[in-house]
Amino acid sequence: MAKGIITLEDIFEARKRLVGVIRRTPLEPSEIFSQMTGAQIFFKMENLQKTGSFKLRGAYNKIASLDQETQKSVVAASAGNHAQGVALAASEAGIAATIVMPEGAPITKIERTKIYGAKVVLAGQGYDDAFCRAQEIQQQTGAVYVHAFDDPFVIAGQGTIGLELLEDLPDLDAVIVPIGGGGLISGVACAIKEQRPEVQIIGVEALDAPCMKEACRLGKVHELASAQTIADGIAVRRPGDITFEMVQTYVDQIVTVDDEEIAGAILMLLENSKLVAEGAGAVGIAALLHKKCDLQGKKVAVVISGGNIDVNVISIIIERGLVKAGRYVRLRTIVSDKPGSLQRLLSALANSGANIISIVHDRIKPNIPLKQAEVEIALETRNSQHIAEIVETLQGMGYVIDILK
């Protein structure tokens, strides 16, 4: 097999450096997702790694390789996970760290990076803007730049996940790995293919940020005009030069999933496996659920790369997911403004089996006729058919019903 720039020996060396630093995250079988997909699914839970993602592996391996007598500071750009990995690794090594993050980075990721001891600079609207600002800082200060993905030591560190996968599941058939700039999949693919070349390596990108897939299509590194996705950890416009070469050498297939599919996977993991995954961490299961790759009957490891998701985003995803599944609905109607009118409506809803979450009764809106009141009700329902039955019942009672989006 043609060798990539990173060797298997590099990855084994990285593992030695990481002893006592990282957690060996579990590889857990998922019966319910196996039933859903027709494959034997195992989750590599890097969302349980220190700092909440796999990024500590590569960041620590890079920083541990530096001559700490002469290298006193590092700088990096990150959407959030690499930031925390670099901050913790630098703190452990007694090195100052400056991290440039996008202005829209999740507040939790910004605050945790600060807690780990790094100076945070906010710049631009995405990773690529932050990367440009970090390079300026590096040139001004002479600090060592710790690239989020296009660095041999970083890639080797991420590759330790591949070593663990083969040790924990020797008869593995396929691995599904998120792709942003390509550091994670490059390391994992090298570690596995150099030992078990028959194992299938499948990468997953966000549909609106397919930088590696596009580069492979063109046969050269290419920068996208934009990379907008809820999976901020893989919202990268340009893949790495090293990672592009390694993906061409080791990766069998790249597929894409859209934001609705990613959001649905986040919700499914939360509800069915009690796993908190960020957008990037959920793309692998999204690809399986939406049949983007044919792995029926295969033993498949899915890398859940991180769990650092903003709770506000989780709240939105949960609400939208429940609406889509017909398990949550908001209705609006008009009732007479007299005793017993609201009770009649609520009794009808109770008899229908719906659970009332909230209700707003407003009789002073300017556009509501006198002696009438507008009622908005949020309901917990069983499914879309249940909603249709409720609406039909209320319409039969004379109510005009609007379903609010």
C-alpha positions as CSV (number, residue, x, y, z in Angstrom):
1,M,0.0,0.0,0.0
2,A,1.1,3.5,-0.8
3,K,2.2,5.3,2.3
4,G,0.8,8.6,3.5
5,I,2.8,11.4,4.9
6,I,2.0,10.0,8.4
7,T,3.1,6.5,9.2
8,L,1.7,3.9,11.5
9,E,4.8,4.2,13.6
10,D,4.0,7.9,14.1
11,I,0.7,7.0,15.5
12,F,2.1,4.4,17.9
13,E,4.6,7.1,19.1
14,A,1.7,9.5,19.6
15,R,-0.1,6.9,21.8
16,K,3.0,6.7,24.1
17,R,2.9,10.5,24.5
18,L,-0.8,10.4,25.4
19,V,-0.6,7.8,28.1
20,G,-2.1,9.2,31.3
21,V,-3.3,12.3,29.4
22,I,-6.4,11.2,27.4
23,R,-9.2,8.9,28.3
24,R,-9.5,5.6,26.4
25,T,-13.1,6.2,25.4
26,P,-15.5,3.3,25.2
27,L,-16.7,1.5,22.1
28,E,-20.3,0.6,22.9
29,P,-22.7,-1.5,20.8
30,S,-26.1,0.1,20.1
31,E,-28.9,-2.4,19.7
32,I,-31.5,0.2,18.8
33,F,-29.4,1.8,16.0
34,S,-28.4,-1.6,14.8
35,Q,-32.1,-2.4,14.3
36,M,-32.7,0.9,12.6
37,T,-29.9,0.6,10.1
38,G,-29.5,-3.2,9.5
39,A,-25.8,-3.0,10.5
40,Q,-24.1,-3.9,13.8
41,I,-23.5,-0.4,15.1
42,F,-20.8,0.5,17.7
43,F,-20.3,4.0,19.0
44,K,-16.7,5.3,19.6
45,M,-17.6,7.8,22.2
46,E,-15.1,10.7,21.9
47,N,-17.9,12.9,23.2
48,L,-16.8,11.5,26.6
49,Q,-13.1,12.5,26.0
50,K,-11.5,15.2,28.2
51,T,-12.6,18.6,26.8
52,G,-15.6,16.9,25.2
53,S,-14.0,15.9,21.9
54,F,-11.2,14.0,20.2
55,K,-9.2,17.1,19.6
56,L,-7.1,16.8,22.8
57,R,-5.3,13.8,21.3
58,G,-3.8,15.7,18.4
59,A,-3.3,19.0,20.2
60,Y,-1.4,17.3,23.1
61,N,0.7,15.2,20.7
62,K,1.8,18.4,18.9
63,I,2.6,20.4,22.0
64,A,4.4,17.5,23.7
65,S,6.7,17.3,20.7
66,L,7.9,20.9,21.0
67,D,11.2,21.9,22.6
68,Q,9.7,23.6,25.6
69,E,13.0,25.3,26.5
70,T,12.7,27.5,23.4
71,Q,9.0,27.3,22.5
72,K,7.1,29.3,25.2
73,S,3.8,30.0,23.5
74,V,1.4,28.6,20.9
75,V,-1.4,30.0,18.8
76,A,-4.3,28.2,17.1
77,A,-7.6,28.8,15.3
78,S,-10.7,26.8,16.2
79,A,-14.5,26.7,16.0
80,G,-14.3,25.4,19.6
81,N,-13.1,21.8,20.1
82,H,-9.5,22.3,19.0
83,A,-9.4,25.4,21.1
84,Q,-10.1,23.5,24.3
85,G,-7.7,20.7,23.3
86,V,-4.9,23.2,22.7
87,A,-5.7,25.2,25.8
88,L,-5.6,22.1,28.1
89,A,-2.5,20.7,26.4
90,A,-0.7,24.1,26.7
91,S,-1.7,24.4,30.3
92,E,-0.3,20.9,31.1
93,A,3.0,21.9,29.4
94,G,3.2,25.3,31.1
95,I,3.0,27.1,27.7
96,A,1.0,30.2,27.0
97,A,-1.8,29.7,24.4
98,T,-3.8,32.2,22.3
99,I,-6.8,30.8,20.5
100,V,-8.7,32.6,17.8
101,M,-12.3,31.6,17.6
102,P,-15.2,32.8,15.3
103,E,-17.4,35.5,16.7
104,G,-20.3,33.2,16.6
105,A,-18.7,30.3,18.4
106,P,-20.8,28.7,21.1
107,I,-20.5,30.6,24.4
108,T,-19.8,27.3,26.3
109,K,-16.8,26.5,24.0
110,I,-15.4,30.0,24.5
111,E,-15.8,30.0,28.3
112,R,-14.3,26.5,28.6
113,T,-11.3,27.5,26.5
114,K,-10.7,30.4,28.9
115,I,-11.1,28.1,31.9
116,Y,-8.3,25.9,30.6
117,G,-6.0,29.0,30.7
118,A,-5.9,30.2,27.1
119,K,-6.3,33.8,25.9
120,V,-9.3,33.9,23.5
121,V,-9.5,36.3,20.5
122,L,-12.8,36.4,18.6
123,A,-12.5,37.1,14.8
124,G,-14.6,36.5,11.7
125,Q,-17.7,34.4,11.0
126,G,-16.2,31.0,10.7
127,Y,-13.1,28.8,11.2
128,D,-11.4,30.1,8.0
129,D,-11.7,33.7,9.1
130,A,-10.3,32.8,12.5
131,F,-7.5,30.9,10.8
132,C,-6.4,34.0,8.9
133,R,-6.3,36.1,12.1
134,A,-4.4,33.4,14.0
135,Q,-1.7,33.4,11.3
136,E,-1.3,37.1,11.7
137,I,-0.8,36.7,15.4
138,Q,1.7,33.9,14.8
139,Q,3.7,36.2,12.5
140,Q,3.6,39.0,15.0
141,T,4.5,37.0,18.1
142,G,6.6,34.1,16.8
143,A,4.4,31.6,18.7
144,V,4.2,28.1,17.3
145,Y,1.1,27.6,15.3
146,V,-0.9,24.4,16.2
147,H,-3.0,23.7,13.2
148,A,-6.4,22.2,13.8
149,F,-5.9,19.4,11.2
150,D,-3.1,19.9,8.7
151,D,-0.2,18.9,10.9
152,P,1.6,15.6,11.1
153,F,1.7,15.5,14.9
154,V,-2.0,16.5,15.2
155,I,-3.0,13.8,12.6
156,A,-0.9,11.1,14.4
157,G,-2.6,12.0,17.7
158,Q,-6.1,11.6,16.2
159,G,-5.0,8.3,14.7
160,T,-4.8,6.8,18.1
161,I,-8.5,6.4,17.9
162,G,-7.9,4.0,15.0
163,L,-5.6,1.9,17.1
164,E,-8.2,1.6,19.9
165,L,-10.9,0.7,17.4
166,L,-9.0,-2.3,16.1
167,E,-8.0,-3.5,19.5
168,D,-11.6,-3.3,20.9
169,L,-13.2,-4.7,17.7
170,P,-10.7,-6.8,15.8
171,D,-13.3,-8.0,13.2
172,L,-14.4,-4.5,12.3
173,D,-15.8,-4.2,8.8
174,A,-16.2,-0.4,8.4
175,V,-15.6,2.9,10.2
176,I,-17.6,6.1,9.7
177,V,-15.7,9.3,10.5
178,P,-16.7,13.0,10.3
179,I,-14.7,15.2,8.0
180,G,-14.0,18.9,8.4
181,G,-10.4,19.7,7.4
182,G,-9.6,16.0,7.4
183,G,-7.3,15.5,10.4
184,L,-9.4,13.0,12.2
185,I,-10.2,10.7,9.3
186,S,-6.6,10.9,8.0
187,G,-5.2,9.6,11.3
188,V,-7.9,7.0,11.9
189,A,-7.8,5.7,8.3
190,C,-4.0,5.4,8.4
191,A,-4.0,3.5,11.7
192,I,-6.6,1.1,10.4
193,K,-5.7,0.6,6.7
194,E,-2.0,0.0,7.5
195,Q,-3.1,-2.9,9.7
196,R,-6.4,-4.0,8.1
197,P,-6.6,-2.7,4.5
198,E,-9.9,-4.5,3.9
199,V,-11.7,-2.3,6.5
200,Q,-13.9,0.2,4.8
201,I,-13.3,3.9,5.7
202,I,-16.2,6.2,5.1
203,G,-16.1,10.0,5.7
204,V,-19.1,12.2,6.2
205,E,-19.3,15.9,5.5
206,A,-22.1,18.5,5.9
207,L,-23.8,19.0,2.6
208,D,-23.2,22.8,2.7
209,A,-19.5,22.3,3.7
210,P,-18.2,19.5,1.5
211,C,-14.6,20.8,1.1
212,M,-12.9,17.3,1.1
213,K,-15.5,15.7,-1.2
214,E,-15.1,18.6,-3.7
215,A,-11.3,18.5,-3.5
216,C,-11.4,14.7,-4.3
217,R,-13.8,15.4,-7.2
218,L,-11.4,18.0,-8.6
219,G,-8.3,16.1,-7.8
220,K,-6.8,19.1,-6.0
221,V,-7.3,21.1,-2.8
222,H,-10.1,23.6,-3.4
223,E,-11.6,26.4,-1.2
224,L,-15.4,26.6,-1.0
225,A,-17.1,30.0,-1.3
226,S,-18.8,29.3,2.1
227,A,-19.3,26.6,4.7
228,Q,-22.6,27.1,6.5
229,T,-23.9,24.3,8.7
230,I,-25.1,23.6,12.2
231,A,-22.2,21.2,12.5
232,D,-19.7,24.0,13.3
233,G,-16.9,21.6,14.1
234,I,-16.7,20.6,10.4
235,A,-17.6,23.9,8.8
236,V,-14.4,24.3,6.9
237,R,-14.0,25.9,3.5
238,R,-10.6,24.4,2.6
239,P,-9.2,21.0,3.6
240,G,-5.5,20.5,4.5
241,D,-2.8,19.7,2.0
242,I,-1.5,16.8,4.0
243,T,-5.0,15.5,4.9
244,F,-6.1,15.7,1.2
245,E,-3.2,13.4,0.2
246,M,-4.0,11.0,3.0
247,V,-7.7,10.9,2.3
248,Q,-6.9,10.1,-1.3
249,T,-4.7,7.3,-0.1
250,Y,-6.8,5.7,2.6
251,V,-10.5,6.7,2.4
252,D,-12.9,4.6,0.4
253,Q,-15.9,6.9,0.3
254,I,-17.2,10.3,1.2
255,V,-20.9,11.1,1.7
256,T,-22.8,14.2,2.8
257,V,-25.7,14.9,5.0
258,D,-27.8,18.0,5.3
259,D,-28.6,20.0,8.4
260,E,-32.1,18.5,8.9
261,E,-30.6,15.1,8.8
262,I,-27.9,16.1,11.3
263,A,-30.4,17.7,13.6
264,G,-32.5,14.5,13.4
265,A,-29.5,12.4,14.3
266,I,-28.7,14.6,17.3
267,L,-32.2,14.1,18.6
268,M,-32.2,10.4,17.9
269,L,-28.9,9.9,19.8
270,L,-30.2,11.9,22.7
271,E,-33.6,10.2,23.0
272,N,-32.6,6.6,22.1
273,S,-29.0,6.3,23.4
274,K,-28.9,9.1,26.0
275,L,-25.9,10.5,24.1
276,V,-25.2,14.2,23.7
277,A,-23.5,14.7,20.4
278,E,-22.7,18.0,18.6
279,G,-23.5,18.4,15.0
280,A,-20.1,17.1,13.8
281,G,-20.4,14.2,16.1
282,A,-23.8,13.1,14.8
283,V,-23.0,13.1,11.0
284,G,-22.0,9.5,11.0
285,I,-25.3,8.2,12.4
286,A,-27.1,10.6,10.1
287,A,-25.5,9.0,7.1
288,L,-26.5,5.6,8.3
289,L,-30.1,6.5,9.1
290,H,-30.5,8.1,5.7
291,K,-28.9,5.2,3.9
292,K,-26.0,7.3,2.4
293,C,-23.8,4.1,2.5
294,D,-24.6,0.4,2.2
295,L,-23.4,-1.4,5.2
296,Q,-26.1,-4.0,5.8
297,G,-25.0,-6.8,8.1
298,K,-21.6,-5.2,8.6
299,K,-19.8,-4.4,11.9
300,V,-19.6,-0.7,11.8
301,A,-17.9,1.7,14.2
302,V,-19.3,5.2,14.2
303,V,-17.0,7.9,15.7
304,I,-19.1,10.3,17.8
305,S,-16.4,12.9,17.6
306,G,-17.6,15.4,20.2
307,G,-20.4,16.5,22.5
308,N,-19.8,20.2,22.9
309,I,-23.2,21.5,21.8
310,D,-24.8,24.7,23.0
311,V,-27.9,23.9,25.2
312,N,-29.9,26.5,23.3
313,V,-29.2,24.6,20.0
314,I,-30.3,21.4,21.7
315,S,-33.5,23.1,22.8
316,I,-34.3,24.2,19.2
317,I,-33.4,20.8,17.8
318,I,-35.7,19.0,20.3
319,E,-38.6,21.3,19.6
320,R,-38.2,21.1,15.9
321,G,-37.8,17.4,16.0
322,L,-40.9,16.9,18.1
323,V,-42.9,19.1,15.7
324,K,-41.6,17.1,12.7
325,A,-42.6,13.9,14.4
326,G,-46.1,15.2,15.2
327,R,-45.4,15.0,19.0
328,Y,-45.7,18.8,19.6
329,V,-48.1,21.3,18.1
330,R,-49.2,24.8,18.7
331,L,-52.8,25.7,17.9
332,R,-54.7,29.0,17.7
333,T,-58.4,29.5,17.9
334,I,-61.1,32.0,19.0
335,V,-63.5,31.4,21.8
336,S,-66.4,33.4,23.3
337,D,-65.3,35.6,26.2
338,K,-67.8,34.3,28.7
339,P,-67.7,31.8,31.6
340,G,-67.3,28.2,30.5
341,S,-66.0,28.8,27.0
342,L,-62.4,28.0,27.8
343,Q,-63.4,25.0,29.9
344,R,-65.3,23.6,26.9
345,L,-62.2,23.8,24.7
346,L,-59.9,22.3,27.3
347,S,-62.3,19.5,28.1
348,A,-62.3,18.6,24.4
349,L,-58.5,18.5,24.3
350,A,-58.4,16.4,27.5
351,N,-60.8,13.9,26.0
352,S,-58.6,13.7,22.9
353,G,-55.7,12.5,24.9
354,A,-53.5,15.5,24.2
355,N,-51.4,17.0,27.0
356,I,-51.4,20.7,27.4
357,I,-47.9,22.2,27.8
358,S,-48.9,25.9,27.8
359,I,-51.8,28.2,27.1
360,V,-52.3,31.9,26.4
361,H,-55.8,33.4,26.7
362,D,-55.9,37.0,25.2
363,R,-59.1,39.0,25.0
364,I,-57.5,42.5,24.5
365,K,-55.8,42.1,21.2
366,P,-56.8,44.9,18.9
367,N,-57.9,42.6,16.1
368,I,-60.0,40.4,18.3
369,P,-63.8,41.4,18.3
370,L,-65.3,42.3,21.6
371,K,-66.7,39.5,23.6
372,Q,-64.2,37.1,22.1
373,A,-60.7,35.9,23.0
374,E,-57.8,34.4,21.2
375,V,-56.4,31.2,22.6
376,E,-53.0,29.8,21.8
377,I,-52.2,26.3,23.1
378,A,-49.1,24.2,22.9
379,L,-49.9,20.5,23.0
380,E,-47.9,17.3,23.5
381,T,-49.3,14.7,21.0
382,R,-48.6,11.1,20.0
383,N,-48.0,11.6,16.2
384,S,-49.2,13.5,13.1
385,Q,-52.4,11.4,12.9
386,H,-53.2,12.3,16.5
387,I,-52.9,16.0,15.6
388,A,-55.2,15.5,12.6
389,E,-57.8,13.9,14.8
390,I,-57.7,16.7,17.3
391,V,-58.1,19.3,14.7
392,E,-61.0,17.4,13.1
393,T,-62.7,17.1,16.5
394,L,-62.4,20.8,17.3
395,Q,-63.5,21.8,13.8
396,G,-66.6,19.6,14.3
397,M,-67.3,21.6,17.5
398,G,-67.3,24.8,15.5
399,Y,-63.8,26.1,16.2
400,V,-61.7,27.6,13.5
401,I,-58.2,26.2,14.0
402,D,-54.8,27.5,12.9
403,I,-51.7,25.3,13.3
404,L,-48.9,27.7,14.2
405,K,-45.4,27.0,12.6
